[in-house]
Amino acid sequence: NLVEVVAAARHLIAPPKATLDDLMGFVPGPDLPSGGRIIGLDGVREAYETGRGAFRVRATAHVENVTPRRKGIVVTELPYNVGPEKVIQRIKEAVDAKKLTGIAAVDDFSDMESGLRLVIEVKNGFVPEAVLEQLYALTPMEDSFNINAVSLVEGQPRTLGLKDMLEVFVAH
């Protein structure tokens, strides 16, 4: 997010002794274009310290009544580079292989107006939250994302953490 990065650079100029924690107040984590939630900030902090790190991104989902008698899991955001068709395919494969139980149907109601809406109907007798945890484990609804912040500094490639990158940018 450019606004966050510029704010962090401005903060670095004012007190040059700004710490990584100070800068993370401005740039708390990567902005992923397709949404999803970052699970744990340890990997992000490691990447901001060393220039390399990994973190997990999870789909944004909630449980709601999809019919008067049946609950469902509604997915509104997926991890970066994961499309609903990939999730649907993996769900069907896991159900066919009997690795995933409790799913009655999967419907994609996504459109240009309302965005992503993937509805996963849960069979009666199953706990939707437990089925959701299985979905995170067995499908791309949870994915890992790696950071390798290599930059050219004076013509040489270097792996830089957040503070180093900002210092190089400010010097530029």
ZITA-V299832 format. One line per field, one symbol per residue. ss: DSSP state (~ for helix, > for strand, _ for the rest). psi: psi as a letter, one per 20 degrees, with the letter a starting at -180 (. if undefined). burial: I if it has 24 or more other C-alpha atoms within 12 Angstrom, else O. Layout:
ss = ???
psi = ???
burial = ???
//
This chain:
ss = _~~~~~~~~~~~~~_____~~~~~~~__________>>>__~~~~~~~~~_>>>>>>>_>>>>>>_____>>>>>>>______~~~~~~~~~~~~~______>>>>>>__>___>__>>>>>_____~~~~~~~~~~~___>>>>>>>_>>>>__>>>>__~~~~~~~~~~_
psi = ohggghgggghhgfnikprhhghihhnhrqophjbrppopjghggghhgiiprqrqpqqpqrprphrhipqrpopiqqqpjpqhhgggghggghghjkhprjphqppokqrhgibpnopoppqqiqohhghghgghhirjipqqpqpnmpqoolippqpqrgggghggggh.
burial = OOOOIOOIIOIIOOOOOOOIOOIIOIIIIIOOOOIIIIOOOOIIIIIIIIIIIIIIIIIIIIIOOOOOOIIIIIIIIIIIOIIIOOIIOIIIOOOOOOOIIIIIOIIIOOOOOOOIIIIIIIIOOOOIOOIIOIIIOIIIIIIIIOIIIOOOOOOOOOIIIIIIIIIOOOOO
//
